Amino acid sequence: MPDKSIESAFDKAEVWPPLPYEDWQDSCTTLHLWTQIIGKIRLALTPWVNHSWHVPLYVNSTGLTTGPIHYGGGAFQFDLNFVEHVLWLRTSEGHFRQIMLSPMPVAAFHKAVFADLDLLGIDVAIDNMPSEIAEAIPFTEDWKHGAYDRDAVHRFWRVLLTAHRMLSLFRTSFLGKVSPVHFFWGSFDLVVTRFSGRRAPLHPGGIPNLPDAVTREAYSHEEISSGFWPGGGGVVNEPTFYSYIYPAPPGYDSATVQPAEAYFHKSLGEFVLPYDAVRKAADPEAALMAFLQSTYDVAADLAKWDRANLECERGEPGRPRPV
């Protein structure tokens, strides 16, 4: 018999919790920097994969994880647990360390993480400068950022979990090259990317604290990306779903998409849909899927993607794709 207490716990989970950026922006900034430290450790030890697919974190049932990082003859893994608020470092040999997640300056977090790595015999060095952040402070010198609001971080993870489910469902209707649903710690967003299969023009680069060679490799082929971002940087200071195409075809910025609350953000060069518009919709899942599908439709049509050979029906549990 199923455990009724577990069923009721799932029933009571808040799927679309409020997440006003202004209420947790200091914690959001700190968490962004913490994830960069963890992500850069994975980056330093992992062979390069196209479009930087070797660097992201992944949403799991308690927070964010690096997945296994191979080292020597074994592996280790970081798990940012936003339910128990613990950073776990575990090895394939059964050893582990933990750091309680609480208000802590970035420099102190960096020191604690590398002390634990040293205790486990893991020797790794990372770039000390945060990526994709203008006027960044080196990790080891950052005593400015250290906020940690447990409730807000937990709600952020709940939003990521729901966004992951919806982006994963959206991903199923594409037959072409498509990324996993993954969390990029540089830009601090959850994203899935579809590719036409055609080469793209050389990206101009210019992203703060990110080598142009990295940006150009990431945008080497035509792509349409859709995802979720908690906001920040003085550009969009609210949680937002987004969609963009690279390179953008003529007419893209004036296209009509759904739902009505979605709009083209000129500074970002992409379509955005405020998270609150989704959360407060009569059917949040339908509103978000309409945004994901309509922004893809206009982009793929204007860029003349070979849609007939790139798309399929949306996936369903237990039902093989008809061929």
FIDO-595091 format. One line per 4 residues: number of its first residue (from 1); their letters; for each residue y, z, x of N, C-alpha, C. Coordinates in nm, 3 decimals. Last residue first. Example, Ala and Ser with C-alpha at 12.3 -4.5 7.8 and 13.67 -1.06 7.14 Angstrom:
! residues 2
2> sa> -0.225/0.708/1.285/-0.106/0.714/1.367/0.003/0.787/1.290  -0.569/0.780/1.319/-0.450/0.780/1.230/-0.330/0.780/1.320;
! end
This chain:
! residues 323
323> vprp> 0.591/-3.565/0.701/0.608/-3.675/0.794/0.566/-3.805/0.724  0.731/-3.252/0.603/0.663/-3.376/0.564/0.692/-3.488/0.665  0.678/-2.957/0.783/0.773/-3.063/0.755/0.697/-3.190/0.718  0.476/-2.706/0.621/0.500/-2.802/0.730/0.601/-2.908/0.688;
319> rgpe> 0.557/-2.400/0.503/0.548/-2.539/0.456/0.576/-2.635/0.571  0.604/-2.135/0.573/0.469/-2.176/0.541/0.451/-2.318/0.496  0.944/-2.130/0.466/0.831/-2.055/0.525/0.696/-2.112/0.479  1.117/-2.440/0.515/1.074/-2.334/0.426/0.955/-2.260/0.489;
315> grec> 1.400/-2.628/0.641/1.268/-2.567/0.651/1.243/-2.457/0.550  1.560/-2.907/0.495/1.569/-2.770/0.542/1.430/-2.704/0.539  1.463/-3.236/0.600/1.483/-3.134/0.498/1.490/-2.997/0.562  1.642/-3.379/0.882/1.524/-3.363/0.796/1.558/-3.260/0.688;
311> elna> 1.800/-3.600/1.125/1.797/-3.494/1.024/1.667/-3.493/0.946  1.809/-3.814/1.295/1.836/-3.683/1.352/1.813/-3.568/1.254  1.785/-4.058/1.174/1.680/-4.020/1.268/1.698/-3.881/1.327  2.010/-4.065/1.012/1.879/-4.094/0.952/1.765/-4.049/1.043;
307> rdwk> 2.228/-4.031/1.183/2.184/-3.921/1.099/2.043/-3.943/1.041  2.348/-4.100/1.449/2.233/-4.164/1.386/2.164/-4.062/1.295  2.705/-4.059/1.417/2.574/-4.014/1.466/2.464/-4.085/1.388  2.982/-4.122/1.388/2.877/-4.223/1.373/2.746/-4.183/1.443;
303> alda> 3.182/-3.946/1.372/3.139/-3.980/1.508/3.025/-4.081/1.508  3.201/-3.916/1.097/3.315/-3.974/1.169/3.276/-4.018/1.310  2.947/-3.797/1.046/2.983/-3.926/0.988/3.097/-3.993/1.066  2.959/-3.557/1.187/2.855/-3.654/1.219/2.888/-3.793/1.164;
299> avdy> 3.181/-3.433/1.058/3.182/-3.460/1.202/3.082/-3.569/1.238  3.101/-3.412/0.793/3.221/-3.490/0.825/3.223/-3.526/0.973  2.860/-3.256/0.824/2.860/-3.387/0.760/2.981/-3.471/0.803  2.947/-3.013/0.939/2.856/-3.102/1.013/2.863/-3.243/0.956;
295> tsql> 3.098/-2.919/0.729/3.165/-2.946/0.857/3.077/-3.035/0.946  2.900/-2.894/0.531/3.010/-2.988/0.511/3.083/-3.018/0.641  2.722/-2.698/0.641/2.676/-2.834/0.611/2.791/-2.932/0.599  2.884/-2.469/0.677/2.805/-2.524/0.788/2.768/-2.669/0.762;
291> faml> 2.989/-2.437/0.414/3.076/-2.458/0.530/3.000/-2.523/0.644  2.758/-2.395/0.266/2.845/-2.508/0.232/2.939/-2.540/0.348  2.668/-2.161/0.382/2.590/-2.282/0.403/2.672/-2.406/0.367  2.868/-1.984/0.288/2.854/-2.010/0.431/2.776/-2.139/0.456;
287> aaep> 2.822/-1.997/0.011/2.954/-2.030/0.066/2.943/-2.064/0.214  2.559/-1.908/-0.010/2.592/-2.045/-0.052/2.726/-2.089/0.006  2.592/-1.645/0.079/2.503/-1.737/0.151/2.534/-1.882/0.116  2.770/-1.528/-0.112/2.808/-1.545/0.029/2.722/-1.646/0.104;
283> daak> 2.864/-1.581/-0.410/2.736/-1.608/-0.343/2.766/-1.634/-0.195  3.123/-1.496/-0.448/3.022/-1.461/-0.549/2.881/-1.480/-0.492  3.273/-1.369/-0.145/3.234/-1.478/-0.235/3.128/-1.431/-0.334  3.326/-1.182/0.045/3.374/-1.154/-0.090/3.339/-1.264/-0.190;
279> rvad> 3.220/-1.294/0.279/3.173/-1.162/0.233/3.209/-1.136/0.087  3.373/-1.528/0.306/3.229/-1.535/0.281/3.181/-1.405/0.219  3.622/-1.421/0.352/3.606/-1.517/0.242/3.460/-1.533/0.206  3.576/-1.268/0.579/3.600/-1.199/0.453/3.590/-1.292/0.333;
275> yplv> 3.554/-1.466/0.777/3.435/-1.390/0.737/3.455/-1.322/0.603  3.724/-1.773/0.730/3.730/-1.629/0.750/3.603/-1.559/0.699  3.638/-2.055/0.892/3.621/-1.994/0.761/3.622/-1.843/0.781  3.758/-2.344/1.063/3.727/-2.202/1.057/3.717/-2.158/0.912;
271> fegl> 3.722/-2.626/1.273/3.729/-2.572/1.138/3.688/-2.425/1.141  3.925/-2.672/1.572/3.798/-2.660/1.500/3.822/-2.609/1.359  4.129/-2.631/1.755/4.070/-2.763/1.742/3.938/-2.761/1.669  4.280/-2.407/1.798/4.140/-2.402/1.841/4.074/-2.541/1.837;
267> skhf> 4.524/-2.494/1.692/4.518/-2.445/1.831/4.376/-2.442/1.883  4.453/-2.577/1.428/4.501/-2.674/1.525/4.490/-2.623/1.668  4.189/-2.534/1.225/4.280/-2.454/1.309/4.325/-2.542/1.425  4.130/-2.635/0.902/4.129/-2.679/1.042/4.234/-2.601/1.118;
263> yaea> 3.956/-2.411/0.672/4.068/-2.495/0.714/4.054/-2.533/0.860  3.815/-2.263/0.378/3.800/-2.318/0.513/3.918/-2.408/0.546  3.840/-2.203/0.112/3.906/-2.113/0.208/3.897/-2.163/0.352  3.680/-2.379/-0.030/3.825/-2.401/-0.030/3.898/-2.316/0.073;
259> pqvt> 3.389/-2.416/0.189/3.456/-2.397/0.061/3.608/-2.408/0.076  3.416/-2.770/0.283/3.396/-2.662/0.184/3.367/-2.531/0.258  3.662/-3.012/0.393/3.535/-2.940/0.402/3.531/-2.832/0.295  3.818/-3.311/0.482/3.804/-3.207/0.379/3.666/-3.145/0.388;
255> asdy> 3.997/-3.395/0.785/3.883/-3.406/0.692/3.883/-3.290/0.594  4.181/-3.394/0.984/4.233/-3.404/0.847/4.121/-3.415/0.743  4.048/-3.389/1.224/4.137/-3.276/1.193/4.193/-3.280/1.051  3.913/-3.637/1.230/3.838/-3.511/1.214/3.928/-3.398/1.169;
251> gppa> 4.050/-3.867/1.287/4.041/-3.826/1.147/3.972/-3.693/1.125  3.855/-3.962/1.568/3.977/-3.978/1.489/3.953/-3.938/1.344  3.626/-3.703/1.691/3.659/-3.841/1.653/3.791/-3.847/1.575  3.605/-3.489/1.966/3.646/-3.499/1.826/3.685/-3.643/1.794;
247> pyiy> 3.304/-3.497/2.168/3.449/-3.511/2.151/3.484/-3.530/2.003  3.248/-3.209/1.980/3.303/-3.261/2.105/3.228/-3.389/2.140  3.334/-3.028/1.686/3.261/-3.138/1.748/3.330/-3.174/1.879  3.289/-2.704/1.529/3.367/-2.805/1.599/3.274/-2.914/1.653;
243> syft> 3.328/-2.420/1.324/3.251/-2.540/1.352/3.341/-2.640/1.423  3.297/-2.067/1.243/3.366/-2.184/1.295/3.270/-2.301/1.310  3.382/-1.755/1.091/3.283/-1.860/1.115/3.358/-1.985/1.157  3.540/-1.459/1.205/3.550/-1.597/1.158/3.423/-1.675/1.187;
239> penv> 3.742/-1.166/1.196/3.610/-1.228/1.215/3.604/-1.361/1.141  4.073/-1.204/1.325/3.985/-1.162/1.217/3.849/-1.228/1.243  4.281/-1.327/1.477/4.250/-1.185/1.485/4.180/-1.135/1.359  4.291/-1.590/1.658/4.243/-1.560/1.522/4.198/-1.415/1.524;
235> vggg> 4.456/-1.530/1.891/4.450/-1.661/1.826/4.408/-1.646/1.681  4.443/-1.300/2.038/4.572/-1.335/1.981/4.574/-1.469/1.910  4.191/-1.230/2.115/4.266/-1.320/2.202/4.400/-1.363/2.148  3.993/-1.225/1.808/4.056/-1.171/1.928/4.134/-1.274/2.004;
231> gpwf> 3.664/-1.249/1.646/3.809/-1.258/1.654/3.861/-1.204/1.785  3.389/-1.263/1.632/3.454/-1.147/1.570/3.605/-1.151/1.573  3.233/-1.565/1.528/3.314/-1.499/1.631/3.387/-1.381/1.568  2.962/-1.784/1.476/3.040/-1.669/1.429/3.108/-1.603/1.548;
227> gssi> 2.917/-2.146/1.448/2.886/-2.009/1.485/2.976/-1.905/1.422  2.828/-2.469/1.564/2.866/-2.384/1.452/2.830/-2.240/1.486  2.892/-2.779/1.725/2.856/-2.637/1.734/2.908/-2.562/1.613  2.784/-3.085/1.817/2.849/-3.016/1.705/2.799/-2.872/1.709;
223> eehs> 2.825/-3.313/2.095/2.767/-3.197/2.027/2.850/-3.153/1.909  2.747/-3.536/2.357/2.813/-3.514/2.228/2.744/-3.399/2.153  2.715/-3.383/2.683/2.668/-3.471/2.575/2.739/-3.437/2.445  2.836/-3.202/2.851/2.798/-3.332/2.907/2.756/-3.432/2.800;
219> yaer> 2.937/-2.944/2.830/2.982/-3.047/2.735/2.949/-3.187/2.785  2.826/-2.807/3.044/2.799/-2.760/2.907/2.832/-2.866/2.803  2.934/-2.941/3.261/2.790/-2.951/3.237/2.756/-2.909/3.095  3.200/-2.863/3.231/3.165/-3.005/3.220/3.016/-3.025/3.199;
215> tvad> 3.186/-2.586/3.273/3.232/-2.639/3.144/3.187/-2.784/3.126  3.100/-2.583/3.539/3.019/-2.520/3.435/3.056/-2.576/3.298  3.311/-2.708/3.670/3.176/-2.767/3.679/3.085/-2.711/3.571  3.524/-2.537/3.635/3.521/-2.660/3.557/3.384/-2.725/3.559;
211> plnp> 3.443/-2.189/3.614/3.451/-2.312/3.694/3.442/-2.435/3.605  3.647/-1.969/3.453/3.521/-2.039/3.437/3.531/-2.169/3.517  3.896/-1.844/3.419/3.789/-1.777/3.494/3.650/-1.836/3.465  3.985/-2.025/3.127/4.016/-1.920/3.224/3.892/-1.858/3.288;
207> iggp> 3.920/-2.372/3.128/3.892/-2.245/3.063/3.912/-2.132/3.165  3.947/-2.622/3.250/4.067/-2.540/3.228/4.044/-2.411/3.154  3.800/-2.931/3.133/3.791/-2.798/3.192/3.913/-2.715/3.158  3.781/-3.187/3.026/3.892/-3.158/3.118/3.883/-3.022/3.186;
203> hlpa> 3.461/-3.346/3.033/3.546/-3.243/2.976/3.659/-3.210/3.074  3.391/-3.687/3.024/3.406/-3.569/3.109/3.505/-3.470/3.048  3.239/-3.792/2.712/3.334/-3.808/2.822/3.350/-3.677/2.898  2.879/-3.763/2.663/3.017/-3.739/2.622/3.111/-3.767/2.739;
199> rrgs> 2.581/-3.944/2.574/2.668/-3.882/2.672/2.809/-3.867/2.616  2.379/-3.875/2.284/2.464/-3.964/2.363/2.549/-3.884/2.461  2.250/-3.698/2.126/2.168/-3.766/2.225/2.249/-3.859/2.314  2.386/-3.534/1.954/2.358/-3.670/1.907/2.259/-3.741/1.999;
195> frtv> 2.297/-3.192/1.899/2.337/-3.299/1.990/2.298/-3.435/1.932  2.406/-2.868/1.788/2.329/-2.990/1.767/2.384/-3.101/1.856  2.394/-2.522/1.842/2.456/-2.650/1.877/2.358/-2.764/1.857  2.495/-2.203/1.729/2.387/-2.300/1.737/2.452/-2.437/1.756;
191> vldf> 2.611/-1.874/1.825/2.630/-2.017/1.801/2.497/-2.092/1.801  2.823/-1.597/1.846/2.688/-1.641/1.813/2.696/-1.786/1.770  3.041/-1.498/2.115/3.014/-1.552/1.983/2.868/-1.593/1.971  3.187/-1.461/2.362/3.153/-1.350/2.271/3.130/-1.398/2.129;
187> sgwf> 3.229/-1.626/2.573/3.317/-1.642/2.457/3.293/-1.539/2.349  3.030/-1.497/2.734/3.159/-1.540/2.786/3.262/-1.549/2.675  2.799/-1.449/2.595/2.881/-1.333/2.630/3.015/-1.372/2.689  2.665/-1.612/2.328/2.729/-1.634/2.457/2.826/-1.520/2.487;
183> fhvp> 2.369/-1.591/2.170/2.497/-1.520/2.180/2.554/-1.539/2.320  2.196/-1.849/1.977/2.211/-1.753/2.087/2.354/-1.702/2.096  1.957/-2.029/1.845/2.071/-1.951/1.797/2.090/-1.841/1.900  1.880/-2.301/2.073/1.845/-2.179/1.999/1.973/-2.123/1.935;
179> svkg> 2.008/-2.640/2.010/1.995/-2.516/2.088/1.927/-2.408/2.007  1.852/-2.952/1.970/1.931/-2.845/1.911/1.905/-2.716/1.989  1.789/-3.291/1.944/1.805/-3.178/2.037/1.898/-3.076/1.975  1.688/-3.364/1.602/1.731/-3.396/1.737/1.736/-3.273/1.825;
175> lfst> 1.638/-3.268/1.351/1.524/-3.312/1.431/1.560/-3.340/1.576  1.749/-3.012/1.143/1.788/-3.108/1.247/1.669/-3.139/1.336  1.715/-2.801/0.972/1.729/-2.935/0.913/1.772/-3.040/1.014  1.712/-2.556/1.098/1.584/-2.617/1.065/1.596/-2.760/1.014;
171> rfls> 1.967/-2.450/1.125/1.909/-2.519/1.240/1.785/-2.600/1.201  2.002/-2.302/0.894/2.077/-2.427/0.910/2.015/-2.513/1.020  1.845/-2.082/0.966/1.807/-2.166/0.852/1.875/-2.302/0.862  1.998/-1.983/1.176/1.859/-2.024/1.201/1.809/-2.114/1.089;
167> lmrh> 2.231/-1.916/1.045/2.235/-2.024/1.145/2.096/-2.074/1.177  2.130/-1.704/0.887/2.185/-1.823/0.824/2.191/-1.941/0.921  2.041/-1.518/1.079/1.949/-1.568/0.976/2.000/-1.699/0.916  2.278/-1.473/1.221/2.162/-1.531/1.289/2.064/-1.590/1.188;
163> atll> 2.431/-1.347/1.026/2.473/-1.479/1.076/2.357/-1.549/1.146  2.285/-1.108/1.010/2.294/-1.197/0.894/2.333/-1.338/0.936  2.324/-1.013/1.271/2.189/-1.029/1.219/2.188/-1.124/1.100  2.602/-0.996/1.291/2.529/-1.088/1.378/2.390/-1.116/1.322;
159> vrwf> 2.642/-0.790/1.103/2.697/-0.923/1.076/2.624/-1.028/1.162  2.516/-0.582/1.242/2.464/-0.623/1.110/2.515/-0.762/1.073  2.682/-0.567/1.468/2.544/-0.613/1.484/2.484/-0.656/1.351  2.910/-0.467/1.337/2.916/-0.595/1.408/2.775/-0.651/1.426;
155> rhva> 2.814/-0.218/1.258/2.846/-0.317/1.156/2.856/-0.458/1.216  2.788/-0.099/1.510/2.670/-0.115/1.426/2.695/-0.221/1.319  3.054/-0.098/1.588/2.958/-0.176/1.666/2.832/-0.200/1.584  3.159/0.079/1.397/3.205/-0.059/1.400/3.107/-0.148/1.476;
151> drdy> 3.022/0.317/1.465/3.007/0.259/1.332/3.047/0.112/1.331  3.102/0.367/1.734/2.961/0.345/1.699/2.946/0.275/1.564  3.337/0.248/1.929/3.328/0.297/1.792/3.187/0.264/1.742  3.455/0.289/2.232/3.326/0.255/2.170/3.316/0.325/2.035;
147> aghk> 3.670/0.197/2.507/3.648/0.245/2.370/3.510/0.206/2.320  3.756/0.114/2.755/3.643/0.206/2.749/3.615/0.262/2.611  3.965/-0.036/2.982/3.888/-0.061/2.860/3.765/0.029/2.857  4.067/0.063/3.226/4.153/0.051/3.108/4.073/0.043/2.979;
143> wdet> 3.937/0.045/3.456/3.934/0.178/3.395/4.017/0.181/3.266  3.812/-0.189/3.638/3.861/-0.178/3.499/3.836/-0.039/3.442  3.706/-0.245/3.877/3.840/-0.187/3.878/3.893/-0.160/3.737  3.467/-0.370/3.843/3.466/-0.245/3.919/3.602/-0.176/3.925;
139> fpia> 3.545/-0.607/3.704/3.465/-0.502/3.640/3.478/-0.367/3.712  3.884/-0.716/3.736/3.748/-0.708/3.790/3.673/-0.589/3.730  4.052/-0.824/3.447/4.045/-0.720/3.549/3.903/-0.719/3.605  4.210/-1.134/3.350/4.100/-1.038/3.349/4.112/-0.940/3.466;
135> eaie> 4.385/-1.333/3.256/4.438/-1.209/3.314/4.333/-1.098/3.314  4.159/-1.462/3.009/4.281/-1.475/3.089/4.327/-1.337/3.137  3.820/-1.509/3.019/3.923/-1.415/2.975/4.044/-1.430/3.067  3.598/-1.640/3.116/3.660/-1.691/2.993/3.762/-1.595/2.935;
131> spmn> 3.441/-1.359/3.280/3.454/-1.502/3.254/3.525/-1.528/3.121  3.538/-1.101/3.512/3.498/-1.146/3.379/3.526/-1.295/3.358  3.429/-1.078/3.847/3.540/-1.116/3.759/3.489/-1.160/3.622  3.221/-1.039/4.018/3.289/-0.920/3.969/3.401/-0.950/3.870;
127> diav> 2.911/-1.189/4.005/3.054/-1.216/4.018/3.129/-1.102/3.949  2.645/-0.975/4.125/2.708/-1.061/4.026/2.854/-1.086/4.064  2.328/-0.919/4.278/2.474/-0.915/4.287/2.532/-1.012/4.185  2.035/-0.718/4.299/2.105/-0.833/4.242/2.255/-0.812/4.257;
123> digl> 1.735/-0.571/4.325/1.851/-0.604/4.407/1.915/-0.731/4.353  1.560/-0.312/4.198/1.605/-0.447/4.163/1.737/-0.474/4.236  1.452/-0.057/4.208/1.422/-0.150/4.315/1.462/-0.293/4.286  1.530/0.128/4.027/1.409/0.052/3.994/1.375/-0.053/4.099;
119> ldld> 1.767/0.216/4.136/1.656/0.311/4.125/1.524/0.241/4.096  1.921/-0.016/4.100/1.884/0.026/4.235/1.766/0.122/4.232  1.955/-0.013/3.824/1.885/-0.125/3.887/1.837/-0.086/4.026  2.107/0.223/3.804/1.972/0.217/3.745/1.891/0.102/3.804;
115> afva> 2.340/0.141/3.934/2.265/0.256/3.987/2.123/0.256/3.933  2.424/-0.061/3.767/2.373/-0.098/3.900/2.304/0.018/3.970  2.498/0.092/3.541/2.398/-0.014/3.531/2.339/-0.046/3.667  2.699/0.261/3.644/2.576/0.318/3.588/2.465/0.213/3.581;
111> khfa> 2.899/0.076/3.719/2.838/0.164/3.820/2.705/0.219/3.771  2.961/-0.036/3.469/2.912/-0.120/3.578/2.839/-0.035/3.682  3.063/0.192/3.343/2.945/0.125/3.289/2.880/0.039/3.397  3.289/0.238/3.497/3.184/0.339/3.494/3.053/0.280/3.442;
107> avpm> 3.437/0.006/3.440/3.399/0.035/3.579/3.286/0.137/3.585  3.481/0.036/3.165/3.398/-0.073/3.213/3.350/-0.046/3.355  3.462/0.376/3.047/3.533/0.264/3.109/3.436/0.159/3.163  3.329/0.474/2.740/3.303/0.472/2.884/3.381/0.354/2.945;
103> pslm> 3.201/0.607/2.444/3.323/0.569/2.515/3.307/0.585/2.666  2.851/0.506/2.460/2.957/0.594/2.411/3.085/0.553/2.483  2.522/0.467/2.490/2.642/0.390/2.462/2.743/0.480/2.392  2.329/0.597/2.753/2.379/0.617/2.618/2.510/0.540/2.600;
99> iqrf> 2.097/0.420/2.928/2.236/0.465/2.933/2.282/0.479/2.789  1.777/0.443/3.082/1.860/0.428/2.964/1.999/0.483/2.991  1.491/0.286/3.228/1.611/0.368/3.241/1.691/0.349/3.113  1.141/0.256/3.306/1.258/0.234/3.223/1.371/0.328/3.262;
95> hges> 0.827/0.096/3.382/0.937/0.186/3.416/1.057/0.157/3.326  0.630/-0.092/3.336/0.633/0.027/3.251/0.741/0.126/3.285  0.640/-0.327/3.466/0.548/-0.226/3.523/0.551/-0.095/3.445  0.836/-0.473/3.355/0.700/-0.510/3.317/0.597/-0.414/3.374;
91> trlw> 1.102/-0.242/3.266/1.034/-0.335/3.355/0.893/-0.364/3.305  1.412/-0.194/3.091/1.267/-0.176/3.101/1.208/-0.281/3.194  1.688/-0.037/2.991/1.644/-0.124/3.100/1.497/-0.096/3.122  1.889/0.002/2.707/1.758/0.020/2.768/1.740/-0.082/2.880;
87> lvhe> 2.160/0.163/2.590/2.124/0.047/2.670/1.993/0.079/2.740  2.197/0.287/2.260/2.141/0.306/2.394/2.127/0.170/2.461  2.222/0.330/1.977/2.335/0.326/2.070/2.292/0.366/2.211  2.039/0.297/1.781/2.036/0.425/1.853/2.150/0.439/1.953;
83> vfnl> 2.151/0.050/1.706/2.104/0.143/1.604/2.102/0.285/1.663  2.202/-0.113/1.913/2.318/-0.069/1.836/2.278/0.013/1.712  2.089/-0.155/2.225/2.043/-0.107/2.096/2.161/-0.047/2.021  2.052/-0.395/2.440/2.164/-0.319/2.386/2.127/-0.280/2.244;
79> dfqf> 1.816/-0.423/2.682/1.832/-0.422/2.537/1.950/-0.334/2.501  1.704/-0.609/2.958/1.806/-0.521/2.903/1.807/-0.535/2.751  1.410/-0.627/3.157/1.482/-0.668/3.036/1.586/-0.562/3.000  1.208/-0.777/3.415/1.276/-0.664/3.352/1.362/-0.717/3.239;
75> aggg> 0.896/-0.869/3.572/1.017/-0.898/3.496/1.081/-0.767/3.450  0.716/-0.968/3.865/0.720/-0.916/3.728/0.849/-0.956/3.658  0.727/-1.033/4.128/0.606/-1.073/4.056/0.605/-1.026/3.913  1.070/-1.091/4.134/0.951/-1.066/4.214/0.829/-1.117/4.140;
71> yhip> 1.162/-1.127/3.804/1.204/-1.071/3.933/1.080/-1.036/4.013  1.291/-1.264/3.505/1.184/-1.261/3.606/1.239/-1.216/3.740  1.378/-1.108/3.224/1.441/-1.164/3.344/1.339/-1.152/3.456  1.313/-1.139/2.880/1.262/-1.108/3.013/1.339/-1.182/3.123;
67> gttl> 1.613/-1.071/2.683/1.480/-1.127/2.698/1.435/-1.100/2.841  1.850/-0.943/2.657/1.847/-1.053/2.754/1.718/-1.133/2.743  1.957/-0.860/2.322/1.865/-0.849/2.434/1.883/-0.966/2.530  2.118/-0.657/2.077/2.117/-0.777/2.160/2.025/-0.755/2.280;
63> gtsn> 1.977/-0.499/1.803/2.101/-0.528/1.874/2.096/-0.661/1.946  1.741/-0.466/1.666/1.823/-0.347/1.689/1.955/-0.377/1.760  1.610/-0.706/1.642/1.609/-0.618/1.525/1.687/-0.489/1.546  1.835/-0.932/1.820/1.703/-0.883/1.782/1.718/-0.777/1.674;
59> vylp> 2.003/-1.210/1.956/2.001/-1.107/1.852/1.857/-1.063/1.828  2.037/-1.259/2.305/1.974/-1.297/2.178/1.978/-1.179/2.082  2.262/-1.400/2.552/2.185/-1.290/2.496/2.131/-1.336/2.362  2.261/-1.688/2.777/2.298/-1.610/2.659/2.213/-1.484/2.639;
55> vhws> 2.183/-1.841/3.012/2.267/-1.722/3.027/2.284/-1.637/2.901  2.051/-2.078/2.989/1.981/-1.972/3.062/2.060/-1.842/3.064  2.206/-2.272/2.881/2.114/-2.203/2.791/2.034/-2.092/2.861  2.403/-2.433/2.994/2.404/-2.288/3.019/2.315/-2.211/2.923;
51> hnvw> 2.338/-2.699/2.960/2.435/-2.640/2.867/2.440/-2.487/2.878  2.014/-2.670/3.113/2.123/-2.751/3.059/2.206/-2.675/2.955  1.968/-2.390/3.326/1.918/-2.472/3.216/2.038/-2.547/3.157  1.903/-2.257/3.648/1.997/-2.321/3.555/1.924/-2.405/3.451;
47> ptla> 1.702/-1.961/3.680/1.731/-2.102/3.712/1.817/-2.167/3.604  1.837/-1.635/3.708/1.767/-1.731/3.623/1.802/-1.874/3.661  1.989/-1.439/3.826/1.847/-1.444/3.861/1.769/-1.553/3.788  2.249/-1.445/3.732/2.228/-1.445/3.877/2.082/-1.469/3.916;
43> lrik> 2.221/-1.425/3.453/2.268/-1.550/3.514/2.233/-1.557/3.662  2.151/-1.154/3.425/2.055/-1.259/3.388/2.092/-1.391/3.455  2.397/-1.052/3.511/2.275/-1.017/3.584/2.166/-1.119/3.552  2.568/-1.148/3.319/2.581/-1.202/3.454/2.462/-1.164/3.542;
39> giiq> 2.496/-0.992/3.098/2.469/-1.135/3.099/2.475/-1.195/3.238  2.593/-0.739/3.173/2.449/-0.759/3.150/2.414/-0.907/3.159  2.867/-0.802/3.190/2.797/-0.744/3.305/2.647/-0.767/3.292  2.917/-0.893/2.929/2.933/-0.985/3.042/2.860/-0.932/3.166;
35> twlh> 2.883/-0.667/2.777/2.783/-0.774/2.764/2.796/-0.874/2.877  3.115/-0.527/2.858/2.981/-0.473/2.889/2.876/-0.584/2.882  3.312/-0.693/2.747/3.301/-0.680/2.893/3.166/-0.622/2.934  3.260/-0.656/2.473/3.261/-0.790/2.530/3.240/-0.782/2.681;
31> lttc> 3.307/-0.382/2.450/3.170/-0.433/2.433/3.158/-0.574/2.491  3.588/-0.380/2.487/3.498/-0.309/2.579/3.357/-0.364/2.572  3.671/-0.532/2.264/3.703/-0.576/2.400/3.610/-0.511/2.502  3.575/-0.370/2.058/3.528/-0.508/2.069/3.552/-0.560/2.210;
27> sdqw> 3.726/-0.140/2.091/3.581/-0.133/2.111/3.522/-0.272/2.130  3.974/-0.250/2.025/3.953/-0.190/2.157/3.804/-0.180/2.189  3.931/-0.340/1.759/3.958/-0.437/1.864/3.940/-0.378/2.004  3.873/-0.220/1.517/3.782/-0.195/1.629/3.809/-0.285/1.750;
23> deyp> 4.066/-0.280/1.331/4.012/-0.144/1.331/3.923/-0.115/1.451  4.122/-0.549/1.353/4.223/-0.454/1.401/4.171/-0.311/1.408  3.901/-0.673/1.231/3.915/-0.675/1.376/4.011/-0.568/1.426  3.695/-0.545/0.984/3.833/-0.581/1.019/3.858/-0.566/1.168;
19> lppw> 3.435/-0.584/0.849/3.450/-0.579/0.994/3.593/-0.617/1.033  3.207/-0.484/0.589/3.344/-0.513/0.635/3.353/-0.499/0.786  2.876/-0.639/0.577/2.967/-0.524/0.585/3.108/-0.565/0.623  2.651/-0.784/0.436/2.783/-0.838/0.467/2.885/-0.724/0.476;
15> veak> 2.431/-0.614/0.405/2.412/-0.745/0.468/2.545/-0.806/0.512  2.330/-0.302/0.434/2.453/-0.374/0.401/2.452/-0.506/0.477  2.025/-0.192/0.295/2.096/-0.243/0.412/2.218/-0.324/0.368  1.873/-0.118/0.082/2.004/-0.055/0.094/2.085/-0.106/0.213;
11> dfas> 1.631/-0.252/0.115/1.713/-0.281/-0.003/1.855/-0.231/0.013  1.529/-0.127/0.340/1.571/-0.267/0.350/1.664/-0.302/0.233  1.475/0.123/0.225/1.567/0.114/0.337/1.617/-0.028/0.356  1.285/0.060/0.035/1.416/0.103/-0.012/1.518/0.097/0.100;
7> eisk> 1.070/-0.006/0.206/1.124/-0.106/0.113/1.265/-0.067/0.070  1.030/0.240/0.327/1.073/0.127/0.408/1.134/0.019/0.320  0.944/0.389/0.112/1.066/0.432/0.180/1.121/0.320/0.268  0.705/0.267/0.042/0.820/0.251/-0.048/0.950/0.293/0.020;
3> dpm> 0.490/0.091/0.229/0.566/0.215/0.235/0.694/0.197/0.154  0.228/-0.077/0.051/0.351/-0.077/0.131/0.422/0.057/0.123  -0.120/0.000/0.084/0.000/0.000/0.000/0.126/0.000/0.088;
! end
